[in-house]
Amino acid sequence: MDLYPAIDLLGGQCVRLYQGDYERETVYGDDPVSQARSFEAAGAQWIHVVDLDAARSGEPVNRPIIAQIAQAVNIPVQTGGGVRDEAAAKAHIDAGVARVVLGTAAMEDPDLVARLASQFPVAVGLDVRDGHVSVRGWRESSGVELLDAVARFEHFGVAAVIVTEIGRDGTLEGPDFEGLGEILEATSIPVIASGGVGTLAHLRELAAMENNFRRLQGAIVGRALYEGTFSAEAAVEACRR
């Protein structure tokens, strides 16, 4: 299982939101490029970058910083947040991003996912609250149940689905292991888990999960790394089972 250390950008700074709440923001640094380099030096296989400003407003204010991150590291970068049309997706790819993540746009225009996935690597971000997928910066419900949403993209050729349990995000209280197991069983798409990782034991359990002869492709970790709960080096090792 690959480690995806998270860099969430708000106003150009590295932040974390508690349960997706923009009013409960913690700033962890003002140099995202250096942060990305440190994650690479620790052995991380990917960098996961989210433009929180764009997720909320649609305005790609952090796009230049994301391009700088992609150019500064030699590991692949995936990014999402406000990627709602073909032009935004291509701008990231042209800037060196390896994979774009579509959330709101994927739910509102599945055909866009199919078109983009035929051109370059695309992941679908499914942000879940009370069993339903949320959109527009986690503020609105799509009304679609998670497993139904996953099924929509089964044959679209997407590189991964990223499943974030909003109620666990930033809490350090542990992922939704049961729900992730259900998703592994329900789809052939690679699954990346996000939300709730607070200990190395959580990462080891995620790495050891197996359902329908399938394992998780990756795990996104944010707050635990920034608060020093464990090091990025230790997280990389834990992901190796």
N, C-alpha and C positions, 0 to 999 in steps of 0.2 A: 504494500500500500504506500502511495506517495504522500509526502507531507506538502501541504499547500499553506505556507504562512501567509496571513492576510495583511494587506495594507489597505485600510479604509481611509479614503481621502475626503476631507470636508474643509473647504477654504484653503486647500493646499497643505493641510496638516494631517498627520497620522492620528486617527481617532478611533474610538470604539463606542458604539451605541449600546445601551442596555435594552434588550428585547426590541431592538429596532426603533427606539424612541429618540427622536432628534433632540428632545429636551433633556435627555439623560446621557450627555456626551462626556467622554473623558479624552483629553488630548494627551498623546503619548510622545509626540515629537514633531519637529517642523522640517525634517530632512528625509523625505520618503526615499530618495535615491540611495542615501547611505544605509537606510534601513534595509532596502532590497539587497544591497551588496552584502550586508552582514548575514542575511538569511542564506544567500548563496554560499558564503564562506562556511556556514555551518553544515552544508551538505543538503539543503532543501532541493527537491527535484523541480519544483515550480514556485512561482510567485502568483498569488491571487490578489488582484487589485480591484477595488470597488470605488466608483465615483459616486459618493453619496449626494453631492450637490445635483448631479445629473439625474440620479434616481428620483430625486424629489421634484426637480423643476424641469428636467429635460435639457437644461443648458450645460454643455460639456466644458465647464470651467476648468476642470482638472486634466483635460486631455493632453496639454503640453507636458505636464508632469508624468503622466502615464507613458508618453513617448520617451521621456528621459529615462524612466525606469527600464523600459524595454531595451533601450540602447546601452544601458549601463551594466547589464548582467548577461551572462552566457547561458542561463537557463531560461526555459520558456515562461512567458508571462501570459496569464489569462485575465481578462478584464471585463467587467460588466458595470451596470448602473447607467440607466438612461440611453442604452443602445436600442433605439426604437425604429430605426430605418436602415436601409441598405447603405446610405452614405455614411452614417455614423460607424457602422460595422467596418466598412472598407477603410475609413480613416484610421481606425485602430490597427488594422492589418498592415496598411501602408506604412504605419509608424513603427512597425516591428513587433507588435503583439502577436503571439502565436495562436490564441484562441479567444473568440469573443463570446460573451455570455448574454443571452437574451432572456429577459424575465417578463416584464409587462408586455412587450411586443410579441413574445412567443404565445402568450395566452390570447392576445387580441387579434393576432394575424399569424396563425400557424403556417400559412403558405410562405410567409417571409422566411421562416426557419428553413423550410425545404429549399428555397431558392439559394439562401446563403450557404447552407450545408453542402450544396453541390459545388461551391466555389472554394471554401476554406473551412478550417475547423470551427465548429460552433457548439457551444454547450447551452443547455436550457436550464435557467435558474428557477427552481420551484420553491418559493418561500411560503411556509405552511403555518397557519394559525387555526387551531381547533379543527384540524383535518382538511381544511380548504386552502387553496392557493391564494395568496395575497398579491396585489399588484400596486404599482405607483408608490414605490418607496415603502412598501409594507403597510400602507395606510388604508387600502381598500381591499375588500374581498372580491375575488372573481366569481365566487359561487360554485367553483368546480372542485370536486374532491381530488385529493392528491393522486390516488391510483388511476383515476380517470384521466387526469392530466398527463401522467406518465405514458399511458396507453396511446394518447394522441400522437406522440412523437416516436413511437416504436420503430417505424419504417422510414423515418426521415433522414437517416444517415448522420444523426448528430453524434458528436464525439463523446458527450457525457451529459448526464443530468446532475445538477447540484441541488441537493435537498437541504434546505435550511429550516430548522424548527425554531420559529421566531420566539416562542415562549422560553426557549432554552438559550438563545443566543446571548452571549455576554454574561451568563449566570455562573459558569464554571461547574454547574451541577450535574453534568453528564448528558450525553446524546440520547436520542430516542432510539435505543437499540432495537426494540421490538418493531417500531415503524420502519426502520432501515432494513430489517430482515424481510419484511413484507415487500418492500420495493425490490430488493434483490431477487426475490422469488417471482415477481410480477413482470420484470422486464429483462431484455437482453442488452440494454444500453448500459455502458459503464456508469457506475454511481459514485458520486463524491458526496461525503457527509459534511455537514456544516452545522455548528451550533452546539454549545454546551460543554465542549472538551475542557476539563479543568485539571486533569491529572494524567500522568503517564499511563496509569492503569486504564483510563478511558481509551487512550490511543491503542494500547495493546489489545483491548477487547474489540475495538473496531477492526484492527488488522487481522484478528483471529476469526471474525465473523465469516460464516459460510452458509449460504442458502441456495438450494437448487444448483449446487456445484459452482457457485459464483461467490466472489469476494468483492469488497469495496475497492474501487480504483484509487481513492484518495480521501484525505480528511483535511478540512480547512481549520486552522487554529489561529486565533487572534489574541484575545485578552490574556490568556494564560502565559503566552510568550512575552507580552509587553510588561506584565506585572512580575515576571521572574518566577512564576510558579515552577517552571522547569525551563531548561535551555532549549534552544532550537536544535542543538546537537543531540541532546537526549531525546527530543521528540522524533528526530529522524531515525534514531536507533529503535525507538519503541514501535515505529511504523513498520519496521522490518520483522516484527513478531519475535 
